[in-house]
Amino acid sequence: MTKIEAILIALLLVAIVLNGCTIAYVGSIAGQLSDKMAAISSGVGDLKDTTGKLSAATGDLRDTTADLAKTMKDMAEATKDLAGAVGAFEARFKTIEERLGGLEDRLGGLEERLGAVEERLKPKPTPAKVTEFHIAGGWPLPPAYHGNPFGPRGVGAAYWFVYEPLFYYLPGNNTFIPRLGVSYEEKEGGKVLVVHLRRGVYWHDGKPFTSKDVKTSLTLAYAIWGWDYKYVEKIETPDDYTVVFHLTSPSPLYKVLILGRPILAADHIFGKWYDKASEIVELKRAGKTDEAKEKLKDLTKEVTAFKPGLPTGTGPYVLKKVTSSEMYLEKFDKHWAADKVRIDVVRIYRWTSNEVVWAYLMAGKLDASHPATPKDVTEEIMKVQPKTRLVLPSDLGTFAVAFNFREGQPWRDLNLRKAVLYAVDRRKVREVCYYYAKDVAPYNHGILPSFEKQWLPEDFLANLTKYEYDPEKAAKILTDAGYKKINGKWHTPEGKLIEFELWVHSGYSDWVLAAQEIARQLNDFGFSVKVRPVPGETFWPGIRTDDFNQLTMEWGAVWWGTGHPYTGYYRLYLGDTYKTSRFPADKAYDTPWGPLVPSKLTEQLAAETDPEKQKDLVMKLAYITNEYLPVMMYLEKRIMIFHVDGVRVTGWPLSTDPVWTIAPGGIERFYVILITKGILKPVE
């Protein structure tokens, strides 16, 4: 049997077996199916019932669907209407949106503006109050203002706020206050003066201050103005902070003069003229005066042509602005005493006349000033400004009429000068022009009455000529000398009418009043006198020209800066009043001590160190001044310092404080000392 046949027989046997099983199973299934069919038949019945119910429900559903269809139709129409409304709304909304967009832009701009306003309205820290100090003074009017201390009329009232000396000297207690110098030493018996300079000092343009600036500044002043060159043999600068002065004499007076000179010329600005100035000084010292004069003309022309506009100094304030009505100075933050300076601004109003300053004081515009003021005006100022005080220290100077000794002038005759002294009631002049001054009458010796007992013994005074008011004695002197009175007017022995102008600074009300009173008295006496007020710009240069041919009001003996008779006699016989009067100071005059030359006596007084010998020289100069009359002095000025306490500033010292004695000859120094020491301060 093959393998295939065997497989076929096996399959047949399997089929038979399965078929039997199937029949049995089918039977079983049939029974079960019958049961199921019965159940199905029962379920079909139930289904018919359910279908009936469903058919009924379907009818209801159809009705509901119809209603729903109608509702949907109504809804569709409503939706259509709503869509139209929504479209219209969308259009309007778009317009509103566009408008809102523009409004938003505008609101954005407004927000920025409101932000800026809000920022401005925010509380901010209160800025520090600018504190000011107000005074009055004079200066060259713009555009003539040049800022060059060596130029015509200098830098005006800003001078001592801008410039500083090595030391301030207080005559009231013979002390030195350090400024650009911090200390000094005297060597070789006082013939060598060594000054140690302050470190950390700057010029207003930021350049550092050194010893070279001192040497340049003083050398230019020695050359151009003649300061101290006769007393200083040479100046050395061994380092940036040491200056050595070699003196011709160990005179204490030289020390006062040298240490008190302002340092005006920074080397980096004026140094280009140092060599020329030094050469001129050496020529002067060598006695080659003619050669020195020629070179000085060129130097003066060059230096005075320099116009920086505003001055540059080392002082506590910087000059910022100059107009025809005021000067404006601001605190110099790099000043060595800046931490003590509490006043930010110094404002200087123009002093055109005393009357203007009186008005300033009455209006409360000034914190301090020193106009000569009549008694009634003084009382009115104190009344309308009750916080004003008045201090009356000596101004260390006398007012005078300067006689004219130029060639051809009748005043060269001593008889004529003596007649004037007797014909003028000087006490009356003082009462008219300066109630608070001191009388110099009956003498004319050049020693301030405030210091007379210190320098002139009683027995010496007893032998001097006393010029009491006595017009009859004046007339006798003239008659005895050959003068004649014709038709009530005096004529010279040659028959020439004695007539002249009396020049006076128009801005000095006290001088104007004095000139008017003196002219009135001399006209009553028989002279022909006219008062000629002259503006300050032309007054000072005018009275010192070679061809000036009148009489003039002038300063007499002034002791500014030293409180010593030397400076008074220097002015009369070597300085500014000598340049006005041209009194022959190099001539010998008869005295109880023999013939004496006043210019030489003055130079000897400067160099003398022995107190008793100084007094002897002072008496000789007082004799010549009293008997030979280079000027007629009519009062000792007491400086009237009006000062207001408690408005803008406070802290003024007591009237007995020696610091007031530095006020004469430069009152701004007094203010600067108080400010830089923190004494004078703003009112809180």
Secondary structure, DSSP 4 states (H G I P E B T S, - for coil): --HHHHHHHHHHHHHHHHHHHHHHHHHHHHHHHHHHHHHHHHHHHHHHHHHHHHHHHHHHHHHHHHHHHHHHHHHHHHHHHHHHHHHHHHHHHHHHHHHHHHHHHHHHHHHHHHHHHHHHHS--PPPPPPPEEEEEE--PPTTS----TTSTTTTGGGHHHH-EESEEEETTTTEEEESSEEEEEEEGGGTEEEEEEPSS-B-TTSPBP-HHHHHHHHHHHHHHH--STTTEEEEEEEETTEEEEEESS--HHHHHHHHHSEE---HHHHGGGHHHHHHHHHHHHTT-HHHHHHHHHHHHHHHHH---SS---SSSEEEEEE-SSEEEEEE-TTSTTTTT----EEEEEE-S-HHHHHHHHHHT--SEE-----HHHHHHHHHHSTTEEEE--EEEEEEEEEP--STT-GGG-HHHHHHHHHHS-HHHHHHHH-TTSB--TT--SSS-GGGHHHHS-HHHHHTSPP----HHHHHHHHHHTT-EEETTEEE-TTS-B-EEEEEEETT-HHHHHHHHHHHHHHHHHT-EEEEEEE-HHHHHHHHTSTT--SEEEEEEEE-TTT-SHHHHHHHHHTSHHHHHH---TTS-B--TTSSB-HHHHHHHHHH---HHHHHHHHHHHHHHHHHH-SEEEEEEEE--EEEE-SSSEE-PPPTT-GGGGG-TT-HHHHHHHHHHTT-SEE--
